[in-house]
Amino acid sequence: MRGLRYNGGTAIDVARPVHARGRMVQQNFGKGGTGMPNHRRDQRMLWALGLGGFLVNADNRAIAPMLPAIAVALHTSSAAAGLLVTAYSIPYGLFQLIYGPIADRIGKVSTILISLCLFAAGTVVCGVVHTFPALMALRVVTGMFAAGIIPTTLAQIGDRFEMRERPRAIAFFMSLSTSGQAMGIVIGGLAAQFVSYRVLFLVLGIAAIPTLLAMLRQRTQPSLPRSPGESGGAEQEGTRGRMEARPLPLRERYRAIARQRRAWLVYGLVCCEGLVFYGGFTYLGVYGVTTLHLQYLVVGLLTATYSAGAFFGSRTITRVLQRVGSTRMPVFGASLMTAGFVLVWAWQSLLGLTLGFVVLGFGFSYCHSTLQTYATDLLPGGRATAVSLFAFSLFLGSGLGPILFGDILDSSGMHAMLASVMVAMAAFGAVCLTLTRRGRGAGAGTSAGTGTGAQA
C-alpha cells in the first residue's frame, strides 16, 4: 500500500513497513537482505567518492604551477596561459546550479558516474592535445563536468547516512577532497619540474577508474531510509512507517528552499566562510615566499600540512561534536581558523606558518563539515538541488575573497592583509554565534550523535 502526503513542503512516499521480530528493518541495505548496514561497504564508498573529490580539486589546483611550462610548450604567453584557470573555474561554479536538479531527476549515483566519466575523459585528452585553443576548450568542458561531482556526492552522503553519522562521513569526504587542493599544487609543481604537464593530466584522468568501478557497484544499493528525527518532512507514524522523500518538481524545490529562513542562513554563512577563509588562505603561499623567503617547493609541501589537519579533523569531529554540540560547532571551527591566522601573523617563522596551516585544517574541517551537514538536510525531497545552491554559495564567496583581500595586500601590505583576515574571521565566528542562537527554532534539528539539535 502506498500513499503520498506532504509535510514541510516535501512530498513523502509512505510505504507499508517491513518488520522483523516486531521491528522495522532497512530493506536490502546490508548483505543478504539482513537489514543491517554494512559499514565496511560504506567506508569503501566514502574512499571512492573521496578519491573523486580529490581528483577534481587536484585537477583544478595543479594547473597553476604548470602555467609557465604550458606556455612554453604551446607557444603562448604566461598571461594567456593563465586564462586556463578561468576557463575551468567559471563553468565549474555556474554548472553546480544545473547538476543539482539533474541529480534529483535522474539519480545522484548516475549523475556522479556520468560526470566523473566525462571529466576523466576530458582530462586525459588535455594531456594529448598540442594547441592552446584546443586545451582551452577542453578546460571549459572538464570544468563543466567536474561541477557535477562534489555537490552531488554530498547529497548522496546525505541519502546514505543517518544524521548522527553524517557529520563524520562528510568531514572524511571533505578531508580527502580538500587534500586535492593542497596536493594539487605540490604535484603540479613536481610534474612541471621533473616530467611534463601532459603526464599529470593523463595520470589524473586514469586515476578516476577505481572511483568509477566503485560507483558502478553502488548503483544497485538503495539509499538509507529517512530516520524519524530528520527535518524536511520524514516523520514516521508511531514506530512503523517507512517513508522516503520523493523529489519535488523543480519550481517547488526552489520555492521550498526560498521559504526557509534556515536555508538563507546556511547559504549566507558558507558564502562568508568562503570569502574570509579563501581570501586569506590564497595568499599564505605568497607570504611564505615574500616574507619568510622560502622556496616554492617548500611552500607547496607546507600547504600539505593543512590537508593533514583537515584529515585528522575529520577523524575527531564526532568526539568534538559530543563535547561542543552541533549548534556551536561552526563557532568553534571559526575560532580555530582565527587562531590559525593569528599564528601566521604573530609568529613570522617557518614553524608559525606550519602550525597555522595545521590549525586552519582542523578549523575548516569542523566548521565547513557542519555547515554541509545542515545543507544536506534542508530539503530531503530535493537534496541535490539544496546542496548545489550551497556549493555555489561557497564558490561565490571563495571567488570574491581573494579579490577583496588582494586589494588590501596591494594597498597596505602583507601584515595588514593578514590582520584584516583575522578580524574578519573573528567577526564570522561572532555572526555564527548570533545566528545559530536565532536559528534554533527555525528548523527541525536532528541529533548528530551528540544529543544536540542540528539546527543551523
Secondary structure, 3 states (H helix, E strand, C coil): CEEEEEECCEEEEEECCCEECCEECCCCCCHHHCCCCCHHHHHHHHHHHHHHHHHHHHHHHHHHHHHHHHHHHCCCCHHHHHHHHHHHHHHHHHCHHHHHHHHHHHCHHHHHHHHHHHHHHHHHHHCCCCCHHHHHHHHHHHHHHHCCCHHHHHHHHHHHCCCCCHHHHHHHHHHHHHHHHHHHHHHHHHHHHHCCHHHHHHHHHHCCHHHHHHHHHHCCCCCCCCCCCCCCCCCCCCCCCEEEEECCCHHHHHHHHHCCHHHHHHHHHHHHHHHHHHHHHCCHHHHHHHCCCCCHHHHHHHHHHHHHHHHHHHHHHHHHHHHHCHHHHHHHHHHHHHHHHHHHHHCCCHHHHHHHHHHHHHHHHHHHHHHHHHHHCCCHHHHHHHHHHHHHHHHHHHHHHHHHHHHHHHHHCHHHHHHHHHHHHHHHHHHHHHHHHHHHHCCCCCCCCCCCCCCC
